[in-house]
């Protein structure tokens, strides 16, 4: 790649993309979204961290955009970084737990949002099945 200013050769690097996912608890249930965009399927609410935004700000924003809920972050749960966790590219996701009240409504990248328990989880995209297995195990 050439520098647009001096024309000199510029070395490029591939770096993972920082993302957040949020385990939102409403009572004894958690919120999942059905994605509008590929990969299609059910997932935790979440997305990419914007420039100038902290991970916590991104988590609160993504929760609001995708579920319509105002969340209170309760904990930073874990970070997932397997290069194959997202089939599109390498992402590193920091997962937060949060609480909210109200009825989730799918918006933005979410076709719909719904409440689930550990016993009635749908098949999930990305590594979200693993994330929730780890989460439920941590509660015991």
C-alpha contacts under 8 A as a table, 3 or more apart, distances in Angstrom:
res1	aa1	res2	aa2	distance
1	X	9	X	5.88
1	X	10	X	5.43
1	X	11	X	6.79
1	X	12	X	7.15
2	X	7	X	5.30
2	X	8	X	5.45
2	X	9	X	4.58
2	X	10	X	5.45
3	X	6	X	5.66
3	X	7	X	4.72
3	X	8	X	5.33
3	X	9	X	6.18
3	X	10	X	5.88
4	X	7	X	5.76
15	X	90	X	7.82
16	X	89	X	7.61
16	X	90	X	4.96
16	X	91	X	5.02
16	X	92	X	6.40
17	X	48	X	7.34
17	X	90	X	6.45
17	X	91	X	4.61
17	X	92	X	6.12
18	X	48	X	6.17
18	X	49	X	5.92
18	X	91	X	5.87
18	X	92	X	5.05
18	X	93	X	6.03
18	X	94	X	7.90
19	X	46	X	7.28
19	X	47	X	5.35
19	X	48	X	4.30
19	X	49	X	5.36
19	X	55	X	7.85
19	X	91	X	6.56
19	X	92	X	5.91
19	X	93	X	4.52
19	X	94	X	6.47
20	X	46	X	5.32
20	X	47	X	5.58
20	X	48	X	6.49
20	X	49	X	6.97
20	X	55	X	6.77
20	X	58	X	6.91
20	X	59	X	5.84
20	X	93	X	4.89
20	X	94	X	4.87
20	X	95	X	5.63
20	X	96	X	7.43
21	X	44	X	6.08
21	X	45	X	5.76
21	X	46	X	4.13
21	X	47	X	6.60
21	X	59	X	6.76
21	X	93	X	6.52
21	X	94	X	6.40
21	X	95	X	4.71
21	X	96	X	6.34
22	X	44	X	6.16
22	X	45	X	5.62
22	X	46	X	5.94
22	X	59	X	6.44
22	X	63	X	7.04
22	X	95	X	5.62
22	X	96	X	4.85
22	X	97	X	5.67
22	X	98	X	6.79
23	X	30	X	6.56
23	X	31	X	7.01
23	X	44	X	6.49
23	X	45	X	7.47
23	X	95	X	7.34
23	X	96	X	6.17
23	X	97	X	4.68
23	X	98	X	6.08
24	X	30	X	5.38
24	X	31	X	5.49
24	X	71	X	7.48
24	X	97	X	5.96
24	X	98	X	4.74
24	X	99	X	5.40
24	X	100	X	6.71
25	X	28	X	6.71
25	X	29	X	5.70
25	X	30	X	4.55
25	X	31	X	6.63
25	X	97	X	7.57
25	X	98	X	6.11
25	X	99	X	4.79
25	X	100	X	6.35
26	X	29	X	5.41
26	X	30	X	6.05
26	X	31	X	7.48
26	X	99	X	6.07
26	X	100	X	5.56
26	X	101	X	5.76
26	X	102	X	7.79
28	X	117	X	7.06
29	X	115	X	5.77
29	X	116	X	5.26
29	X	117	X	4.93
29	X	118	X	7.90
30	X	115	X	5.42
30	X	116	X	5.39
30	X	117	X	6.35
31	X	44	X	7.11
31	X	45	X	7.61
31	X	104	X	7.26
31	X	113	X	6.68
31	X	114	X	5.66
31	X	115	X	4.71
31	X	116	X	6.43
32	X	42	X	6.44
32	X	43	X	5.58
32	X	44	X	4.96
32	X	45	X	6.27
32	X	113	X	5.68
32	X	114	X	5.65
32	X	115	X	6.39
32	X	116	X	7.21
33	X	42	X	5.51
33	X	43	X	5.41
33	X	44	X	6.13
33	X	45	X	5.99
33	X	66	X	7.43
33	X	67	X	7.50
33	X	106	X	6.66
33	X	110	X	5.72
33	X	111	X	7.20
33	X	112	X	5.69
33	X	113	X	4.27
33	X	114	X	6.45
34	X	40	X	7.37
34	X	41	X	5.47
34	X	42	X	4.34
34	X	43	X	6.34
34	X	106	X	7.77
34	X	110	X	5.55
34	X	111	X	5.42
34	X	112	X	5.35
34	X	113	X	6.25
35	X	38	X	7.31
35	X	39	X	7.47
35	X	40	X	5.37
35	X	41	X	5.59
35	X	42	X	6.14
35	X	43	X	7.01
35	X	109	X	6.12
35	X	110	X	4.71
35	X	111	X	5.63
35	X	112	X	7.57
36	X	40	X	6.49
36	X	109	X	5.49
36	X	110	X	5.37
36	X	111	X	5.05
37	X	40	X	5.81
37	X	109	X	6.80
39	X	87	X	7.89
39	X	125	X	6.99
40	X	125	X	7.37
41	X	123	X	7.52
41	X	124	X	6.29
41	X	125	X	5.87
42	X	122	X	6.86
42	X	123	X	6.69
42	X	124	X	4.93
42	X	125	X	6.09
43	X	124	X	5.47
43	X	125	X	5.79
43	X	126	X	7.58
43	X	128	X	6.36
44	X	128	X	6.67
45	X	62	X	6.83
45	X	63	X	5.93
45	X	66	X	6.39
45	X	67	X	7.47
46	X	59	X	6.63
46	X	62	X	5.34
46	X	63	X	6.50
46	X	66	X	7.74
47	X	58	X	7.83
47	X	59	X	7.95
47	X	62	X	6.25
48	X	58	X	7.44
49	X	53	X	6.47
49	X	54	X	7.39
49	X	55	X	6.53
49	X	58	X	5.43
50	X	53	X	5.45
50	X	58	X	7.03
53	X	57	X	6.04
53	X	58	X	6.32
54	X	57	X	5.13
54	X	58	X	6.19
55	X	58	X	5.06
55	X	59	X	6.21
55	X	94	X	7.62
56	X	59	X	5.11
56	X	60	X	6.36
56	X	73	X	7.76
57	X	60	X	5.26
57	X	61	X	6.07
58	X	61	X	5.06
58	X	62	X	5.90
59	X	62	X	5.26
59	X	63	X	6.07
59	X	96	X	7.32
60	X	63	X	5.26
60	X	64	X	6.30
60	X	70	X	7.30
60	X	71	X	6.26
60	X	72	X	7.68
60	X	73	X	7.51
61	X	64	X	5.20
61	X	65	X	6.08
62	X	65	X	5.02
62	X	66	X	5.99
63	X	66	X	5.47
63	X	67	X	5.72
63	X	68	X	7.03
63	X	69	X	6.37
63	X	70	X	7.27
63	X	71	X	6.99
64	X	67	X	5.47
64	X	68	X	4.54
64	X	69	X	4.91
64	X	70	X	5.76
64	X	71	X	7.47
65	X	68	X	5.87
65	X	107	X	6.20
65	X	108	X	5.81
66	X	105	X	7.56
66	X	106	X	5.55
66	X	107	X	4.79
66	X	108	X	5.48
66	X	109	X	6.23
66	X	110	X	5.49
66	X	113	X	7.79
67	X	104	X	4.95
67	X	105	X	4.92
67	X	106	X	4.98
67	X	107	X	6.12
67	X	110	X	7.59
67	X	112	X	7.94
67	X	113	X	6.10
68	X	104	X	6.01
68	X	105	X	5.74
68	X	106	X	7.11
68	X	107	X	7.02
69	X	100	X	6.61
69	X	101	X	7.40
69	X	102	X	7.13
69	X	103	X	7.65
69	X	104	X	6.15
69	X	105	X	7.96
70	X	100	X	6.33
70	X	101	X	7.93
71	X	98	X	5.99
71	X	99	X	5.61
71	X	100	X	4.83
71	X	101	X	8.00
72	X	98	X	5.27
72	X	99	X	5.34
72	X	100	X	6.45
73	X	96	X	6.75
73	X	97	X	5.92
73	X	98	X	4.14
73	X	99	X	6.58
74	X	96	X	7.39
74	X	97	X	5.52
74	X	98	X	4.99
74	X	99	X	7.00
75	X	96	X	5.68
75	X	97	X	5.24
75	X	98	X	7.04
76	X	94	X	7.34
76	X	95	X	6.14
76	X	96	X	4.46
76	X	97	X	6.40
77	X	94	X	7.54
77	X	95	X	5.40
77	X	96	X	5.17
77	X	97	X	6.32
77	X	135	X	7.86
78	X	94	X	5.98
78	X	95	X	5.41
78	X	96	X	7.38
79	X	92	X	7.04
79	X	93	X	5.56
79	X	94	X	4.27
79	X	95	X	5.96
80	X	92	X	5.82
80	X	93	X	5.26
80	X	94	X	6.47
80	X	95	X	7.77
81	X	85	X	7.15
81	X	90	X	7.93
81	X	91	X	6.50
81	X	92	X	4.48
81	X	93	X	6.46
82	X	85	X	5.36
82	X	90	X	7.69
82	X	91	X	7.85
82	X	92	X	7.50
83	X	86	X	7.41
83	X	89	X	7.64
83	X	90	X	4.87
83	X	91	X	6.80
84	X	87	X	6.11
84	X	89	X	7.55
84	X	90	X	6.49
85	X	90	X	7.21
85	X	91	X	7.16
85	X	126	X	5.50
85	X	127	X	5.53
86	X	89	X	5.85
86	X	90	X	6.34
86	X	91	X	6.54
86	X	126	X	5.37
86	X	127	X	7.59
87	X	90	X	7.89
87	X	126	X	7.46
104	X	113	X	5.64
104	X	114	X	6.36
104	X	115	X	7.80
105	X	112	X	6.04
105	X	113	X	5.18
105	X	114	X	7.46
106	X	109	X	7.91
106	X	110	X	4.88
106	X	111	X	5.40
106	X	112	X	3.69
106	X	113	X	4.52
107	X	110	X	5.04
107	X	111	X	6.44
107	X	112	X	6.83
108	X	111	X	7.83
110	X	113	X	6.92
116	X	119	X	7.90
116	X	120	X	6.05
116	X	121	X	5.96
117	X	120	X	5.49
117	X	121	X	6.36
118	X	121	X	5.91
118	X	136	X	7.48
123	X	129	X	7.50
124	X	127	X	7.59
124	X	128	X	5.91
124	X	129	X	5.71
125	X	128	X	6.18
125	X	129	X	7.51
126	X	129	X	7.83
127	X	130	X	5.44
127	X	131	X	6.40
128	X	131	X	4.83
128	X	132	X	6.12
129	X	132	X	5.29
129	X	133	X	6.13
130	X	133	X	4.99
130	X	134	X	6.14
131	X	134	X	5.20
131	X	135	X	6.13
132	X	135	X	4.77
132	X	136	X	6.00
133	X	136	X	5.33
133	X	137	X	6.09
134	X	137	X	5.13
134	X	138	X	6.15
135	X	138	X	5.13
135	X	139	X	6.69
136	X	139	X	5.29
136	X	140	X	7.14
137	X	140	X	5.58
